[in-house]
Amino acid sequence: MPRILGYESKWEPDSPYWSEISYREASLPDHEQAMLVDGAIRLFERLSRRDYARFDFRRGADGVLRLLEVNPNPGWCWDGKMNLMAAFGGQRYDELLERILIVASERYGFAPMRRDRCAAAIPA
């Protein structure tokens, strides 16, 4: 299989990409993780992103960490890569969606959402 996750990996559940590939959290030294987080935050601000985005990094054969892409509107679906990454950070799907909704609501000046109302609006 090609080592690039294309259409099949995102939209065809019968594809081997869904059954033969597993994902795992990167194990990075603290200084590299801090560098990626700091860089992503600076890019998020410089690119005028709002509320959420996904930054994908890869380590090249030469050992150098590189930004692969900035996805300004990653899928919110329960089986998507953004949810997978949130789970690596200890966040459940409903918590991920709740954070996105709260941040956007605050930016627009809406009244703060109550946890019970927000939780009722988000599928578990």
Backbone torsions as a table, in degrees:
resi	resn	phi	psi	omega
1	MET	NA	143.3	175.2
2	PRO	-59.2	149.6	-178.0
3	ARG	-86.9	11.0	177.2
4	ILE	-105.0	131.5	177.6
5	LEU	-84.0	104.5	-178.8
6	GLY	-104.0	-153.6	-175.9
7	TYR	-52.6	-47.4	-176.5
8	GLU	-58.1	-37.6	-176.4
9	SER	-71.0	-17.6	-177.1
10	LYS	-105.6	-29.6	-168.2
11	TRP	-127.3	-4.2	-178.2
12	GLU	-120.8	94.3	-177.3
13	PRO	-59.5	-21.5	178.6
14	ASP	-83.0	-5.2	-179.0
15	SER	-70.4	146.5	175.8
16	PRO	-61.5	-19.0	177.2
17	TYR	-61.7	-28.4	-178.7
18	TRP	-81.7	-29.7	-174.4
19	SER	-107.1	-21.5	-173.7
20	GLU	-108.2	-0.9	-179.9
21	ILE	-119.1	134.3	173.8
22	SER	-121.1	158.7	-178.1
23	TYR	-117.7	148.0	177.4
24	ARG	-141.8	152.8	179.5
25	GLU	-70.5	138.4	176.9
26	ALA	-67.1	141.2	175.3
27	SER	-105.2	105.2	-175.5
28	LEU	-118.8	148.9	170.9
29	PRO	-61.5	151.3	-177.0
30	ASP	-53.0	-41.3	-177.2
31	HIS	-67.0	-34.4	178.0
32	GLU	-72.2	-40.8	178.4
33	GLN	-62.4	-43.7	178.5
34	ALA	-62.0	-39.0	179.3
35	MET	-62.8	-43.1	179.9
36	LEU	-66.8	-43.2	179.9
37	VAL	-64.0	-47.6	180.0
38	ASP	-61.6	-43.2	179.1
39	GLY	-63.7	-42.0	179.6
40	ALA	-64.3	-40.6	178.7
41	ILE	-63.7	-44.8	179.2
42	ARG	-62.9	-42.8	178.3
43	LEU	-65.9	-40.2	178.3
44	PHE	-55.1	-46.6	-179.8
45	GLU	-71.0	-44.4	-177.8
46	ARG	-64.1	-34.8	-180.0
47	LEU	-85.9	5.5	179.0
48	SER	56.1	41.1	176.0
49	ARG	-74.5	156.7	178.5
50	ARG	-134.8	139.8	170.6
51	ASP	73.7	-53.2	-179.1
52	TYR	-164.1	160.0	172.8
53	ALA	-167.5	167.0	176.0
54	ARG	-124.5	130.9	179.0
55	PHE	-111.1	122.4	-179.0
56	ASP	-107.1	125.1	178.5
57	PHE	-116.9	151.2	174.1
58	ARG	-137.8	149.9	174.5
59	ARG	-96.2	125.5	179.3
60	GLY	-75.0	169.9	178.1
61	ALA	-59.2	-24.0	179.1
62	ASP	-83.6	0.5	178.0
63	GLY	88.4	-3.5	-177.7
64	VAL	-85.8	132.2	175.0
65	LEU	-78.4	133.3	-178.7
66	ARG	-134.7	149.3	173.9
67	LEU	-76.1	123.0	177.8
68	LEU	-85.5	-47.6	179.2
69	GLU	-163.9	158.3	169.5
70	VAL	-111.5	120.1	179.1
71	ASN	-105.0	102.6	-175.1
72	PRO	-73.2	-13.2	-179.3
73	ASN	-143.6	64.0	179.9
74	PRO	-68.0	152.0	-179.5
75	GLY	-60.2	142.5	178.3
76	TRP	-94.5	2.5	-173.6
77	CYS	-62.1	151.7	-174.3
78	TRP	-61.8	-27.8	-178.2
79	ASP	-102.4	15.5	-178.0
80	GLY	-84.5	167.8	-177.5
81	LYS	-67.9	-31.0	179.3
82	MET	-65.6	-41.5	177.0
83	ASN	-64.8	-39.8	177.5
84	LEU	-59.8	-45.7	179.7
85	MET	-66.1	-37.9	177.4
86	ALA	-62.6	-38.9	178.6
87	ALA	-63.2	-36.3	176.2
88	PHE	-60.5	-30.2	178.2
89	GLY	-88.6	7.2	177.1
90	GLY	84.9	16.1	-177.5
91	GLN	-106.1	131.8	175.6
92	ARG	-77.5	163.4	-179.4
93	TYR	-57.2	-46.0	-178.9
94	ASP	-64.6	-34.1	178.5
95	GLU	-69.4	-38.7	177.0
96	LEU	-59.9	-50.5	180.0
97	LEU	-63.7	-39.0	178.9
98	GLU	-61.5	-44.0	179.8
99	ARG	-61.8	-42.2	179.3
100	ILE	-61.9	-46.0	-178.8
101	LEU	-65.4	-40.5	-179.6
102	ILE	-66.3	-45.4	-179.5
103	VAL	-61.7	-44.7	179.2
104	ALA	-65.5	-41.0	178.9
105	SER	-61.0	-43.2	178.8
106	GLU	-64.4	-40.7	-179.5
107	ARG	-62.4	-36.8	-180.0
108	TYR	-84.1	-3.0	177.7
109	GLY	80.0	16.8	176.2
110	PHE	-70.8	156.9	175.5
111	ALA	-59.7	144.1	179.4
112	PRO	-56.0	138.7	178.6
113	MET	-78.1	135.4	174.2
114	ARG	-76.8	142.1	-177.8
115	ARG	-54.5	-42.5	-177.1
116	ASP	-67.4	-37.1	178.0
117	ARG	-70.2	-41.2	-179.3
118	CYS	-65.4	-46.0	-178.3
119	ALA	-62.5	-35.2	179.9
120	ALA	-69.8	-25.0	-177.6
121	ALA	-88.0	-10.3	-174.9
122	ILE	-113.6	126.2	178.6
123	PRO	-67.1	142.3	180.0
124	ALA	-79.3	NA	NA
